[in-house]
Amino acid sequence: MGTFPVLLTKPKLLLIGGGQIALHKAQVLSRNKINFSIIASSLCHELQTLNIPWKQKPVSAEDLTEANIVVDATGNPEVAKLLLQEKKRSYFLFNCVSQPELGDVYFPAILNLHDLKISVSTDGASPTISRIVRDKIAAFIPKEIPSLLAEKRVERKTGSLDIKTTQEQCLKLFSTVYLIGCGPGDADLLTIKAYKTLQQMDVVFFDHLLTPEILALIPETTKKISVGKKKGCHLFRQEQINELLLEYAKRGLKIARLKSGDPYIFGRGAEEAEYLIEKGIKVETISGISSALAGPACAGIPPTARNYATNMSIVSAHLAGCKINTDWLPLLKIPQHTTIVLMGLSFAAQISKLSLDSGVNPQMPVAIISNASRADQEVRITDIQNLPTAAVGAQRPAILVIGDVVRLHEILSFTHRGDKGLFNSSREADNHLNLPAL
């Protein structure tokens, strides 16, 4: 059966019937601001409250002369028979609620967002499915669409409407960039929300620190773009990454920006989010487990523990231009304090020298944790004075944990091995530190 959906402007509609079925049709028509009248033997209470013009009488041929759409909501076969006969003499479109196959038109499930109207029809097969699909579509439509349409209506009237600009403005409303924290590397540490979101993306941008097991979770149909920035080897500058994200967002795509750890912990996620928001792109951040927290845990080092550390700090040793950040060094002199240093391995010699020069205890315990949570995780235990030696050959990415809590590694590391053989502890480095028995 061939059908063709159209929108009728200012239809003259007659609704026949006054029961619950007629009420449903009347409510739909009222919501869409359609003028109509009713003919019925009586009206149910709810119909009376709608204050619709109506006549209490049987329908006759004379009632049909001014209508171009007639809806039979009586369920009475005799009424349907009469309307089919009169259709041969008077021009009107017929809708029969109880027998849709008799009619000329179907009532679709209508999504009405001011100037945007979307109708969903199943050719009378299942109004229930039509409504479900309509509601699913409604959840997909950006809430800003009605405002954009109102703006475009004005531009059309003034002759200033530009198709290319309109297309870009509309597509941007359908795009979202998700800044997804992927944790330190173990795919099992990915959050459920991150995983679910990843399955729905059109495009994924990822860093070089993302492990193959996490990248394997990206659907094959998703476009994958590497924008990794290794130390001393930046395939893309941050400005270029921002522009790439915007370029794809303008196409109305769902985009994931995968970050190792958490996007907002030394991940430059805030810069990307700010840039995109200023350009009118929606951004959602999905937190990840930072290596600053997962790394010590996987190495059997609790950042805080009674009698060892009552507080902690997470710092970066790296500044723009590959310069060292030293503002955090005074933290090493705070009693019962743990300092977790990200991006500090390449500055191990400077950290050691500057710490010793400022009076830090030479035997302050230090752990170097490389490839936290991954199959090739390695933990080296040393102290401040021997940090440069212990850092030689250590793999990146790595974090430094500085403080007395490092001493707990000897006991608690055994609770984090699991069945993966997650890490190897370097005894060569351990020999530099004379740890008292616990």
KOLVEXKOL-965299 format. One record per residue (C-alpha): x, y, z; residue number from 1; residue in one letter. Coordinates in nm, 4 decimals. Layout:
<atoms>
{{X, Y, Z}, NUM, 'A'}
...
</atoms>
This chain:
<atoms>
{{0.0000, 0.0000, 0.0000}, 1, 'M'}
{{0.1433, 0.3347, -0.1033}, 2, 'G'}
{{0.1232, 0.6234, 0.1428}, 3, 'T'}
{{0.2696, 0.9725, 0.1368}, 4, 'F'}
{{0.3075, 1.1930, 0.4479}, 5, 'P'}
{{0.2100, 1.5587, 0.4138}, 6, 'V'}
{{0.1470, 1.8517, 0.6476}, 7, 'L'}
{{-0.1881, 2.0210, 0.5949}, 8, 'L'}
{{-0.2230, 2.3908, 0.6693}, 9, 'T'}
{{-0.5469, 2.5252, 0.8189}, 10, 'K'}
{{-0.7515, 2.2079, 0.7624}, 11, 'P'}
{{-1.1291, 2.2176, 0.8137}, 12, 'K'}
{{-1.1809, 1.9147, 1.0305}, 13, 'L'}
{{-1.4959, 1.7474, 1.1573}, 14, 'L'}
{{-1.4732, 1.4967, 1.4418}, 15, 'L'}
{{-1.7662, 1.2580, 1.4798}, 16, 'I'}
{{-1.8134, 1.0941, 1.8197}, 17, 'G'}
{{-1.8073, 1.1981, 2.1839}, 18, 'G'}
{{-1.6503, 0.9086, 2.3722}, 19, 'G'}
{{-1.2976, 0.8246, 2.4884}, 20, 'Q'}
{{-1.1666, 0.7537, 2.1378}, 21, 'I'}
{{-1.2942, 1.0912, 2.0210}, 22, 'A'}
{{-1.1384, 1.2493, 2.3298}, 23, 'L'}
{{-0.7946, 1.1177, 2.2339}, 24, 'H'}
{{-0.8257, 1.2586, 1.8814}, 25, 'K'}
{{-0.9538, 1.5901, 2.0170}, 26, 'A'}
{{-0.6596, 1.6211, 2.2545}, 27, 'Q'}
{{-0.4114, 1.5618, 1.9700}, 28, 'V'}
{{-0.5835, 1.8225, 1.7535}, 29, 'L'}
{{-0.5938, 2.0744, 2.0372}, 30, 'S'}
{{-0.2246, 2.0297, 2.1157}, 31, 'R'}
{{-0.1482, 2.1054, 1.7521}, 32, 'N'}
{{-0.3769, 2.4126, 1.7558}, 33, 'K'}
{{-0.6112, 2.2755, 1.4883}, 34, 'I'}
{{-0.9603, 2.4275, 1.4689}, 35, 'N'}
{{-1.2277, 2.1597, 1.4503}, 36, 'F'}
{{-1.5845, 2.0893, 1.5432}, 37, 'S'}
{{-1.7628, 1.7857, 1.6832}, 38, 'I'}
{{-2.0878, 1.6108, 1.6024}, 39, 'I'}
{{-2.2034, 1.3557, 1.8610}, 40, 'A'}
{{-2.5080, 1.2341, 2.0432}, 41, 'S'}
{{-2.3350, 1.3254, 2.3699}, 42, 'S'}
{{-1.9908, 1.4276, 2.4990}, 43, 'L'}
{{-1.7941, 1.2617, 2.7748}, 44, 'C'}
{{-1.7012, 1.4877, 3.0657}, 45, 'H'}
{{-1.3388, 1.5326, 2.9555}, 46, 'E'}
{{-1.4461, 1.6445, 2.6075}, 47, 'L'}
{{-1.6807, 1.9005, 2.7576}, 48, 'Q'}
{{-1.3913, 2.0613, 2.9449}, 49, 'T'}
{{-1.2027, 2.1195, 2.6174}, 50, 'L'}
{{-1.4658, 2.3743, 2.5162}, 51, 'N'}
{{-1.4830, 2.2608, 2.1498}, 52, 'I'}
{{-1.7784, 2.3711, 1.9314}, 53, 'P'}
{{-2.0172, 2.0780, 1.8903}, 54, 'W'}
{{-2.3628, 1.9770, 1.7696}, 55, 'K'}
{{-2.5766, 1.7176, 1.9424}, 56, 'Q'}
{{-2.7287, 1.5333, 1.6477}, 57, 'K'}
{{-2.6783, 1.2410, 1.4100}, 58, 'P'}
{{-2.4355, 1.3153, 1.1309}, 59, 'V'}
{{-2.5888, 1.3990, 0.7929}, 60, 'S'}
{{-2.4701, 1.4751, 0.4393}, 61, 'A'}
{{-2.5176, 1.8490, 0.4994}, 62, 'E'}
{{-2.2622, 1.8396, 0.7862}, 63, 'D'}
{{-1.9890, 1.7241, 0.5481}, 64, 'L'}
{{-2.0041, 1.9977, 0.2858}, 65, 'T'}
{{-1.7612, 2.2367, 0.4619}, 66, 'E'}
{{-1.5139, 1.9767, 0.5895}, 67, 'A'}
{{-1.2005, 1.8641, 0.4086}, 68, 'N'}
{{-1.1105, 1.6051, 0.6737}, 69, 'I'}
{{-1.3660, 1.3891, 0.8541}, 70, 'V'}
{{-1.2705, 1.1650, 1.1454}, 71, 'V'}
{{-1.5074, 0.8887, 1.2497}, 72, 'D'}
{{-1.4423, 0.8070, 1.6155}, 73, 'A'}
{{-1.7792, 0.6460, 1.6841}, 74, 'T'}
{{-1.6937, 0.2825, 1.6166}, 75, 'G'}
{{-2.0364, 0.2559, 1.4547}, 76, 'N'}
{{-2.0278, 0.0645, 1.1198}, 77, 'P'}
{{-2.3389, 0.2513, 1.0007}, 78, 'E'}
{{-2.1644, 0.5872, 1.0421}, 79, 'V'}
{{-1.8619, 0.4602, 0.8497}, 80, 'A'}
{{-2.0902, 0.3307, 0.5731}, 81, 'K'}
{{-2.2623, 0.6685, 0.5450}, 82, 'L'}
{{-1.9327, 0.8575, 0.5262}, 83, 'L'}
{{-1.7975, 0.6258, 0.2541}, 84, 'L'}
{{-2.1097, 0.6900, 0.0473}, 85, 'Q'}
{{-2.0909, 1.0674, 0.0915}, 86, 'E'}
{{-1.7233, 1.0684, -0.0048}, 87, 'K'}
{{-1.8336, 0.9898, -0.3605}, 88, 'K'}
{{-2.0280, 1.3183, -0.3742}, 89, 'R'}
{{-1.8293, 1.5500, -0.1455}, 90, 'S'}
{{-1.4550, 1.5980, -0.1457}, 91, 'Y'}
{{-1.3062, 1.5201, 0.1943}, 92, 'F'}
{{-1.0360, 1.2970, 0.3363}, 93, 'L'}
{{-1.1686, 1.0226, 0.5599}, 94, 'F'}
{{-1.0160, 0.8706, 0.8735}, 95, 'N'}
{{-1.1921, 0.5789, 1.0382}, 96, 'C'}
{{-1.0449, 0.5044, 1.3819}, 97, 'V'}
{{-1.2001, 0.1592, 1.4228}, 98, 'S'}
{{-1.1301, 0.0512, 1.0614}, 99, 'Q'}
{{-0.8226, 0.2428, 0.9401}, 100, 'P'}
{{-0.8112, 0.0471, 0.6122}, 101, 'E'}
{{-1.1334, 0.2212, 0.5028}, 102, 'L'}
{{-0.9876, 0.5677, 0.5239}, 103, 'G'}
{{-0.7722, 0.8004, 0.3156}, 104, 'D'}
{{-0.5482, 0.9254, 0.5974}, 105, 'V'}
{{-0.3861, 0.7911, 0.9112}, 106, 'Y'}
{{-0.3312, 0.9896, 1.2255}, 107, 'F'}
{{0.0430, 0.9696, 1.2971}, 108, 'P'}
{{0.2131, 1.0054, 1.6311}, 109, 'A'}
{{0.3190, 1.3699, 1.6223}, 110, 'I'}
{{0.6216, 1.5306, 1.7815}, 111, 'L'}
{{0.5461, 1.9017, 1.8001}, 112, 'N'}
{{0.8366, 2.1302, 1.8916}, 113, 'L'}
{{0.7022, 2.4690, 1.7871}, 114, 'H'}
{{0.8030, 2.5048, 1.4201}, 115, 'D'}
{{0.9500, 2.1556, 1.4097}, 116, 'L'}
{{0.6916, 1.8850, 1.3544}, 117, 'K'}
{{0.7783, 1.5190, 1.3114}, 118, 'I'}
{{0.5106, 1.2617, 1.2397}, 119, 'S'}
{{0.5580, 0.8880, 1.2793}, 120, 'V'}
{{0.3182, 0.6470, 1.1141}, 121, 'S'}
{{0.2974, 0.2712, 1.0764}, 122, 'T'}
{{0.0223, 0.2881, 0.8109}, 123, 'D'}
{{-0.2262, 0.1966, 1.0796}, 124, 'G'}
{{-0.0466, -0.1235, 1.1776}, 125, 'A'}
{{0.0435, -0.0187, 1.5324}, 126, 'S'}
{{-0.0198, 0.3266, 1.6824}, 127, 'P'}
{{0.1629, 0.2051, 1.9928}, 128, 'T'}
{{0.4856, 0.1544, 1.7985}, 129, 'I'}
{{0.4392, 0.4957, 1.6363}, 130, 'S'}
{{0.4237, 0.6594, 1.9792}, 131, 'R'}
{{0.7279, 0.4721, 2.1078}, 132, 'I'}
{{0.9361, 0.5694, 1.8046}, 133, 'V'}
{{0.8167, 0.9302, 1.8335}, 134, 'R'}
{{0.9253, 0.9461, 2.1973}, 135, 'D'}
{{1.2655, 0.7996, 2.1129}, 136, 'K'}
{{1.3120, 1.0646, 1.8447}, 137, 'I'}
{{1.2085, 1.3358, 2.0915}, 138, 'A'}
{{1.4922, 1.2346, 2.3239}, 139, 'A'}
{{1.7377, 1.2766, 2.0372}, 140, 'F'}
{{1.6322, 1.6300, 1.9335}, 141, 'I'}
{{1.8496, 1.9039, 2.0902}, 142, 'P'}
{{1.6494, 2.1394, 2.3091}, 143, 'K'}
{{1.7961, 2.4380, 2.1236}, 144, 'E'}
{{1.6313, 2.3437, 1.7916}, 145, 'I'}
{{1.3082, 2.5459, 1.8449}, 146, 'P'}
{{1.5095, 2.8610, 1.9209}, 147, 'S'}
{{1.7235, 2.8084, 1.6119}, 148, 'L'}
{{1.4112, 2.7627, 1.3998}, 149, 'L'}
{{1.2619, 3.0848, 1.5353}, 150, 'A'}
{{1.5853, 3.2630, 1.4429}, 151, 'E'}
{{1.5784, 3.1152, 1.0920}, 152, 'K'}
{{1.2153, 3.2158, 1.0404}, 153, 'R'}
{{1.3149, 3.5778, 1.1028}, 154, 'V'}
{{1.6148, 3.5481, 0.8703}, 155, 'E'}
{{1.3957, 3.4027, 0.5946}, 156, 'R'}
{{1.1534, 3.6920, 0.6230}, 157, 'K'}
{{1.4364, 3.9474, 0.6080}, 158, 'T'}
{{1.6164, 3.7690, 0.3248}, 159, 'G'}
{{1.9307, 3.7126, 0.5295}, 160, 'S'}
{{1.9106, 3.3325, 0.5574}, 161, 'L'}
{{2.2399, 3.1595, 0.4721}, 162, 'D'}
{{2.2148, 2.7862, 0.4043}, 163, 'I'}
{{2.5769, 2.7001, 0.4903}, 164, 'K'}
{{2.5650, 2.8853, 0.8213}, 165, 'T'}
{{2.2314, 2.7257, 0.9073}, 166, 'T'}
{{2.3670, 2.3793, 0.8325}, 167, 'Q'}
{{2.6682, 2.4336, 1.0564}, 168, 'E'}
{{2.4582, 2.5773, 1.3389}, 169, 'Q'}
{{2.2172, 2.2848, 1.3262}, 170, 'C'}
{{2.4773, 2.0092, 1.3020}, 171, 'L'}
{{2.6687, 2.1519, 1.5980}, 172, 'K'}
{{2.3583, 2.1096, 1.8110}, 173, 'L'}
{{2.3590, 1.7358, 1.7419}, 174, 'F'}
{{2.7261, 1.6920, 1.8281}, 175, 'S'}
{{2.8744, 1.6135, 2.1676}, 176, 'T'}
{{3.2396, 1.5711, 2.2541}, 177, 'V'}
{{3.2985, 1.3296, 2.5402}, 178, 'Y'}
{{3.6231, 1.3696, 2.7335}, 179, 'L'}
{{3.6667, 1.0150, 2.8600}, 180, 'I'}
{{3.9145, 0.9207, 3.1282}, 181, 'G'}
{{4.0446, 0.5714, 3.0527}, 182, 'C'}
{{4.2419, 0.5103, 3.3702}, 183, 'G'}
{{4.6048, 0.3996, 3.3911}, 184, 'P'}
{{4.5860, 0.1256, 3.1279}, 185, 'G'}
{{4.4090, -0.1845, 3.2581}, 186, 'D'}
{{4.0819, -0.2133, 3.0651}, 187, 'A'}
{{3.9150, -0.3579, 3.3758}, 188, 'D'}
{{3.9594, -0.0181, 3.5436}, 189, 'L'}
{{3.7509, 0.1573, 3.2784}, 190, 'L'}
{{3.4220, 0.2846, 3.4220}, 191, 'T'}
{{3.0961, 0.1343, 3.2997}, 192, 'I'}
{{2.9846, 0.4761, 3.1740}, 193, 'K'}
{{3.3073, 0.5184, 2.9773}, 194, 'A'}
{{3.2635, 0.1770, 2.8162}, 195, 'Y'}
{{2.8977, 0.2347, 2.7255}, 196, 'K'}
{{2.9726, 0.5765, 2.5788}, 197, 'T'}
{{3.2619, 0.4386, 2.3770}, 198, 'L'}
{{3.0279, 0.1943, 2.2030}, 199, 'Q'}
{{2.8130, 0.4774, 2.0637}, 200, 'Q'}
{{3.0781, 0.7072, 1.9158}, 201, 'M'}
{{3.1254, 0.8063, 1.5521}, 202, 'D'}
{{3.4859, 0.9213, 1.5981}, 203, 'V'}
{{3.7483, 0.8525, 1.8667}, 204, 'V'}
{{4.0614, 1.0585, 1.9262}, 205, 'F'}
{{4.3176, 0.8808, 2.1426}, 206, 'F'}
{{4.6564, 0.9455, 2.3041}, 207, 'D'}
{{4.9662, 0.7312, 2.2716}, 208, 'H'}
{{4.9350, 0.6148, 2.6349}, 209, 'L'}
{{4.6131, 0.4231, 2.5650}, 210, 'L'}
{{4.6752, 0.0490, 2.5845}, 211, 'T'}
{{4.5850, -0.1921, 2.3021}, 212, 'P'}
{{4.3285, -0.3660, 2.5247}, 213, 'E'}
{{4.1369, -0.0400, 2.5717}, 214, 'I'}
{{4.1608, 0.0514, 2.2032}, 215, 'L'}
{{4.0258, -0.2954, 2.1221}, 216, 'A'}
{{3.6994, -0.1972, 2.2915}, 217, 'L'}
{{3.6291, 0.0638, 2.0225}, 218, 'I'}
{{3.3815, -0.0731, 1.7642}, 219, 'P'}
{{3.5351, -0.1513, 1.4251}, 220, 'E'}
{{3.2949, 0.0872, 1.2524}, 221, 'T'}
{{3.4148, 0.3835, 1.4609}, 222, 'T'}
{{3.6700, 0.6144, 1.3016}, 223, 'K'}
{{3.9907, 0.6196, 1.5091}, 224, 'K'}
{{4.2355, 0.9114, 1.5056}, 225, 'I'}
{{4.5656, 0.9070, 1.6932}, 226, 'S'}
{{4.6704, 1.2434, 1.8370}, 227, 'V'}
{{4.9387, 1.1124, 2.0722}, 228, 'G'}
{{5.1991, 1.3456, 2.2157}, 229, 'K'}
{{5.5107, 1.1656, 2.3373}, 230, 'K'}
{{5.7845, 1.3496, 2.5210}, 231, 'K'}
{{5.9886, 1.5306, 2.2584}, 232, 'G'}
{{5.7676, 1.4034, 1.9743}, 233, 'C'}
{{5.4359, 1.5816, 1.9280}, 234, 'H'}
{{5.2494, 1.4539, 1.6239}, 235, 'L'}
{{4.9851, 1.7170, 1.6981}, 236, 'F'}
{{5.0112, 2.0393, 1.8930}, 237, 'R'}
{{4.7347, 2.1011, 2.1441}, 238, 'Q'}
{{4.5947, 2.3763, 1.9222}, 239, 'E'}
{{4.5716, 2.1314, 1.6324}, 240, 'Q'}
{{4.3892, 1.8779, 1.8490}, 241, 'I'}
{{4.1386, 2.1450, 1.9527}, 242, 'N'}
{{4.0768, 2.2373, 1.5894}, 243, 'E'}
{{4.0351, 1.8730, 1.4861}, 244, 'L'}
{{3.7764, 1.8148, 1.7568}, 245, 'L'}
{{3.5861, 2.1222, 1.6415}, 246, 'L'}
{{3.6070, 2.0216, 1.2755}, 247, 'E'}
{{3.4435, 1.6845, 1.3425}, 248, 'Y'}
{{3.1931, 1.8340, 1.5870}, 249, 'A'}
{{3.0709, 2.0677, 1.3129}, 250, 'K'}
{{2.9623, 1.7574, 1.1208}, 251, 'R'}
{{2.7113, 1.6658, 1.3903}, 252, 'G'}
{{2.9070, 1.3615, 1.5100}, 253, 'L'}
{{2.9426, 1.1998, 1.8501}, 254, 'K'}
{{3.3082, 1.2269, 1.9406}, 255, 'I'}
{{3.5154, 1.0675, 2.2138}, 256, 'A'}
{{3.8429, 1.2203, 2.3264}, 257, 'R'}
{{4.0177, 0.9420, 2.5158}, 258, 'L'}
{{4.2553, 1.0459, 2.7904}, 259, 'K'}
{{4.4884, 0.8330, 2.9954}, 260, 'S'}
{{4.3951, 0.8596, 3.3628}, 261, 'G'}
{{4.1446, 1.1360, 3.4309}, 262, 'D'}
{{4.0845, 1.4173, 3.1778}, 263, 'P'}
{{4.1083, 1.6872, 3.4437}, 264, 'Y'}
{{4.4194, 1.5682, 3.6258}, 265, 'I'}
{{4.7127, 1.7071, 3.4259}, 266, 'F'}
{{4.5400, 1.5877, 3.1092}, 267, 'G'}
{{4.4668, 1.9251, 2.9486}, 268, 'R'}
{{4.1028, 1.8239, 2.9358}, 269, 'G'}
{{3.9951, 2.1607, 3.0725}, 270, 'A'}
{{4.1656, 2.3393, 2.7816}, 271, 'E'}
{{3.9851, 2.1256, 2.5255}, 272, 'E'}
{{3.6509, 2.1602, 2.7028}, 273, 'A'}
{{3.6835, 2.5381, 2.7315}, 274, 'E'}
{{3.7788, 2.5741, 2.3642}, 275, 'Y'}
{{3.4851, 2.3634, 2.2434}, 276, 'L'}
{{3.2298, 2.5281, 2.4703}, 277, 'I'}
{{3.3375, 2.8705, 2.3451}, 278, 'E'}
{{3.2675, 2.7424, 1.9912}, 279, 'K'}
{{2.9191, 2.6293, 2.0879}, 280, 'G'}
{{2.9924, 2.2553, 2.1154}, 281, 'I'}
{{2.8421, 2.0464, 2.3940}, 282, 'K'}
{{3.1022, 1.8728, 2.6106}, 283, 'V'}
{{3.0584, 1.5942, 2.8624}, 284, 'E'}
{{3.3374, 1.4759, 3.0886}, 285, 'T'}
{{3.3540, 1.1149, 3.2078}, 286, 'I'}
{{3.5966, 1.0761, 3.4936}, 287, 'S'}
{{3.8657, 0.8108, 3.4908}, 288, 'G'}
{{4.0902, 0.6641, 3.7571}, 289, 'I'}
{{4.4087, 0.8679, 3.7662}, 290, 'S'}
{{4.7420, 0.6875, 3.7755}, 291, 'S'}
{{4.8105, 0.9095, 4.0770}, 292, 'A'}
{{4.5643, 0.6918, 4.2695}, 293, 'L'}
{{4.5647, 0.3601, 4.0841}, 294, 'A'}
{{4.9444, 0.3481, 4.0560}, 295, 'G'}
{{5.0186, 0.3489, 4.4290}, 296, 'P'}
{{4.7318, 0.1060, 4.4917}, 297, 'A'}
{{4.8632, -0.1420, 4.2346}, 298, 'C'}
{{5.2067, -0.1160, 4.3950}, 299, 'A'}
{{5.0752, -0.1833, 4.7438}, 300, 'G'}
{{5.1277, 0.1772, 4.8567}, 301, 'I'}
{{4.8293, 0.3509, 5.0198}, 302, 'P'}
{{4.8746, 0.7283, 4.9768}, 303, 'P'}
{{4.7255, 0.7804, 5.3231}, 304, 'T'}
{{4.7605, 0.5421, 5.6168}, 305, 'A'}
{{4.7468, 0.5876, 5.9922}, 306, 'R'}
{{5.0891, 0.6576, 6.1440}, 307, 'N'}
{{5.2352, 0.7126, 5.7948}, 308, 'Y'}
{{5.0450, 0.9901, 5.6170}, 309, 'A'}
{{4.7435, 1.1967, 5.7147}, 310, 'T'}
{{4.7293, 1.3937, 5.3900}, 311, 'N'}
{{4.8546, 1.3828, 5.0336}, 312, 'M'}
{{4.9282, 1.5991, 4.7296}, 313, 'S'}
{{4.9250, 1.5246, 4.3575}, 314, 'I'}
{{5.1656, 1.7408, 4.1590}, 315, 'V'}
{{5.3230, 1.7627, 3.8163}, 316, 'S'}
{{5.6958, 1.8106, 3.7765}, 317, 'A'}
{{5.6532, 1.9212, 3.4170}, 318, 'H'}
{{5.5915, 2.2729, 3.2877}, 319, 'L'}
{{5.5441, 2.3992, 2.9327}, 320, 'A'}
{{5.8642, 2.3975, 2.7304}, 321, 'G'}
{{5.9944, 2.0858, 2.9119}, 322, 'C'}
{{6.0813, 2.2943, 3.2171}, 323, 'K'}
{{6.0772, 2.1549, 3.5685}, 324, 'I'}
{{5.8157, 2.2623, 3.8216}, 325, 'N'}
{{5.9719, 2.3039, 4.1665}, 326, 'T'}
{{5.6893, 2.4820, 4.3501}, 327, 'D'}
{{5.5860, 2.1591, 4.5184}, 328, 'W'}
{{5.9227, 2.0667, 4.6718}, 329, 'L'}
{{5.8416, 2.2218, 5.0147}, 330, 'P'}
{{5.5692, 1.9556, 5.0475}, 331, 'L'}
{{5.8445, 1.6989, 5.1062}, 332, 'L'}
{{5.9218, 1.8569, 5.4429}, 333, 'K'}
{{5.5652, 1.8261, 5.5760}, 334, 'I'}
{{5.5435, 1.5471, 5.8388}, 335, 'P'}
{{5.3225, 1.2488, 5.7537}, 336, 'Q'}
{{5.2596, 1.3731, 5.4026}, 337, 'H'}
{{5.2586, 1.1808, 5.0746}, 338, 'T'}
{{5.3567, 1.3532, 4.7520}, 339, 'T'}
{{5.2627, 1.1857, 4.4251}, 340, 'I'}
{{5.4552, 1.3248, 4.1293}, 341, 'V'}
{{5.3341, 1.2875, 3.7724}, 342, 'L'}
{{5.5644, 1.3433, 3.4763}, 343, 'M'}
{{5.8652, 1.3550, 3.7064}, 344, 'G'}
{{6.0837, 1.0646, 3.5937}, 345, 'L'}
{{6.2898, 1.2672, 3.3460}, 346, 'S'}
{{6.3597, 1.5208, 3.6210}, 347, 'F'}
{{6.4707, 1.2629, 3.8782}, 348, 'A'}
{{6.8233, 1.4071, 3.9115}, 349, 'A'}
{{6.6983, 1.7647, 3.9556}, 350, 'Q'}
{{6.4316, 1.6565, 4.2055}, 351, 'I'}
{{6.6903, 1.4728, 4.4096}, 352, 'S'}
{{6.9450, 1.7565, 4.4110}, 353, 'K'}
{{6.6982, 2.0369, 4.4808}, 354, 'L'}
{{6.5298, 1.8349, 4.7569}, 355, 'S'}
{{6.8595, 1.7601, 4.9286}, 356, 'L'}
{{6.9705, 2.1241, 4.8930}, 357, 'D'}
{{6.6510, 2.2367, 5.0658}, 358, 'S'}
{{6.7055, 2.0035, 5.3633}, 359, 'G'}
{{6.4812, 1.7100, 5.2776}, 360, 'V'}
{{6.5754, 1.3884, 5.4597}, 361, 'N'}
{{6.8098, 1.1972, 5.2222}, 362, 'P'}
{{6.6450, 0.8712, 5.3277}, 363, 'Q'}
{{6.2921, 0.9869, 5.2451}, 364, 'M'}
{{6.1409, 0.6780, 5.0723}, 365, 'P'}
{{6.0550, 0.7038, 4.7031}, 366, 'V'}
{{5.8751, 0.4572, 4.4741}, 367, 'A'}
{{5.9022, 0.4700, 4.0967}, 368, 'I'}
{{5.5953, 0.3001, 3.9502}, 369, 'I'}
{{5.6145, 0.2375, 3.5754}, 370, 'S'}
{{5.3194, 0.1262, 3.3577}, 371, 'N'}
{{5.0818, 0.1250, 3.6521}, 372, 'A'}
{{4.8142, -0.1483, 3.6383}, 373, 'S'}
{{4.9514, -0.2978, 3.3151}, 374, 'R'}
{{5.0999, -0.6409, 3.2605}, 375, 'A'}
{{5.4512, -0.4930, 3.2459}, 376, 'D'}
{{5.4134, -0.2794, 3.5586}, 377, 'Q'}
{{5.7416, -0.2314, 3.7447}, 378, 'E'}
{{5.8027, -0.0872, 4.0905}, 379, 'V'}
{{6.1400, 0.0442, 4.2042}, 380, 'R'}
{{6.1912, 0.1348, 4.5687}, 381, 'I'}
{{6.4617, 0.3853, 4.6574}, 382, 'T'}
{{6.5095, 0.7121, 4.8479}, 383, 'D'}
{{6.5637, 1.0777, 4.7648}, 384, 'I'}
{{6.9433, 1.0617, 4.7585}, 385, 'Q'}
{{6.9508, 0.7551, 4.5319}, 386, 'N'}
{{6.6588, 0.8529, 4.3095}, 387, 'L'}
{{6.8744, 0.9459, 4.0057}, 388, 'P'}
{{7.0375, 0.6025, 4.0009}, 389, 'T'}
{{6.7099, 0.4149, 4.0494}, 390, 'A'}
{{6.5477, 0.6160, 3.7689}, 391, 'A'}
{{6.7981, 0.4993, 3.5086}, 392, 'V'}
{{6.6231, 0.2670, 3.2651}, 393, 'G'}
{{6.2818, 0.2986, 3.4291}, 394, 'A'}
{{6.0023, 0.2813, 3.1747}, 395, 'Q'}
{{5.7515, 0.5539, 3.0975}, 396, 'R'}
{{5.4827, 0.6390, 3.1839}, 397, 'P'}
{{5.5886, 0.6462, 3.5472}, 398, 'A'}
{{5.4893, 0.8196, 3.8678}, 399, 'I'}
{{5.6908, 0.8945, 4.1790}, 400, 'L'}
{{5.5484, 0.8354, 4.5252}, 401, 'V'}
{{5.7434, 1.0138, 4.7969}, 402, 'I'}
{{5.6787, 0.9637, 5.1677}, 403, 'G'}
{{5.6817, 0.7124, 5.4510}, 404, 'D'}
{{5.3848, 0.5227, 5.3027}, 405, 'V'}
{{5.6302, 0.3735, 5.0528}, 406, 'V'}
{{5.7499, 0.1485, 5.3376}, 407, 'R'}
{{5.4146, -0.0360, 5.3239}, 408, 'L'}
{{5.5008, -0.1679, 4.9788}, 409, 'H'}
{{5.6876, -0.4602, 5.1358}, 410, 'E'}
{{5.3661, -0.5882, 5.2949}, 411, 'I'}
{{5.0767, -0.4658, 5.0838}, 412, 'L'}
{{5.2191, -0.5315, 4.7381}, 413, 'S'}
{{5.1226, -0.8968, 4.7706}, 414, 'F'}
{{4.7519, -0.8069, 4.7892}, 415, 'T'}
{{4.7577, -0.6452, 4.4432}, 416, 'H'}
{{4.9089, -0.9148, 4.2247}, 417, 'R'}
{{4.5788, -1.0858, 4.1365}, 418, 'G'}
{{4.6065, -1.3548, 3.8679}, 419, 'D'}
{{4.7796, -1.1341, 3.6102}, 420, 'K'}
{{5.1259, -1.1071, 3.7583}, 421, 'G'}
{{5.0722, -0.7338, 3.7397}, 422, 'L'}
{{5.4161, -0.6083, 3.8319}, 423, 'F'}
{{5.7745, -0.6871, 3.9081}, 424, 'N'}
{{5.9476, -0.5231, 4.2020}, 425, 'S'}
{{6.3044, -0.4184, 4.1319}, 426, 'S'}
{{6.5225, -0.5363, 4.4204}, 427, 'R'}
{{6.8226, -0.3628, 4.2679}, 428, 'E'}
{{6.6678, -0.0304, 4.3627}, 429, 'A'}
{{6.5451, -0.1634, 4.7001}, 430, 'D'}
{{6.9036, -0.2094, 4.8133}, 431, 'N'}
{{6.9524, 0.1660, 4.8260}, 432, 'H'}
{{6.7032, 0.2013, 5.1114}, 433, 'L'}
{{6.7527, 0.0527, 5.4553}, 434, 'N'}
{{6.3938, 0.0051, 5.5634}, 435, 'L'}
{{6.3234, -0.0911, 5.9261}, 436, 'P'}
{{6.1120, -0.3966, 5.9915}, 437, 'A'}
{{5.7391, -0.3311, 6.0106}, 438, 'L'}
</atoms>
